[in-house]
């Protein structure tokens, strides 16, 4: 994965690259699997759809 900043100036606005396959570190409950291979990692909000993970409902203003 590479993150490329848009706009901004100075030394803090540099491209950042991750050289590790983070999908392999994804917890089992969050894994997106295709043909037996982990291809993505869901957020807890998407996986469980509960207010405590989505910052919604009563937990939306904390």
C-alpha positions as CSV (number, residue, x, y, z in Angstrom):
1,X,0.0,0.0,0.0
2,X,1.2,3.5,-0.7
3,X,-0.3,6.7,0.6
4,X,0.5,9.8,-1.5
5,X,-0.4,13.2,0.0
6,X,-2.3,15.7,-2.1
7,X,-1.4,19.3,-1.5
8,X,0.6,20.6,1.5
9,X,4.3,21.4,1.6
10,X,7.4,20.6,3.5
11,X,9.2,17.5,4.7
12,X,6.1,16.1,6.4
13,X,4.1,15.6,3.2
14,X,6.0,12.7,1.8
15,X,4.8,9.4,0.2
16,X,4.5,6.5,2.7
17,X,4.8,2.9,1.6
18,X,4.0,-0.3,3.5
19,X,6.2,-3.2,2.4
20,X,4.4,-5.9,4.4
21,X,1.3,-7.8,3.4
22,X,-1.0,-6.6,6.2
23,X,-3.8,-8.9,5.1
24,X,-2.0,-11.9,6.6
25,X,-2.1,-10.2,10.1
26,X,-5.9,-9.6,9.8
27,X,-7.9,-11.2,12.7
28,X,-10.0,-14.2,11.4
29,X,-13.3,-12.5,12.1
30,X,-12.4,-9.5,9.9
31,X,-10.8,-11.4,7.0
32,X,-12.2,-11.1,3.4
33,X,-11.3,-14.4,1.7
34,X,-11.4,-15.2,-2.0
35,X,-10.4,-18.7,-3.3
36,X,-8.9,-19.6,0.1
37,X,-6.7,-16.5,0.2
38,X,-7.1,-13.4,2.5
39,X,-7.6,-10.5,0.1
40,X,-8.7,-7.8,2.5
41,X,-9.5,-6.9,6.1
42,X,-12.8,-5.4,7.0
43,X,-13.3,-2.8,9.6
44,X,-15.0,-3.9,12.8
45,X,-17.9,-1.7,11.9
46,X,-18.4,-3.5,8.6
47,X,-17.9,-6.9,10.1
48,X,-20.1,-6.6,13.2
49,X,-22.4,-3.6,12.4
50,X,-22.6,-2.6,16.1
51,X,-22.7,0.9,17.5
52,X,-19.6,0.3,19.6
53,X,-17.6,-0.4,16.5
54,X,-19.2,2.2,14.2
55,X,-19.3,5.2,16.6
56,X,-23.0,5.4,15.9
57,X,-26.2,5.8,18.0
58,X,-25.4,6.8,21.6
59,X,-21.7,6.2,21.0
60,X,-21.6,8.6,18.0
61,X,-20.8,11.7,20.1
62,X,-18.1,10.4,22.4
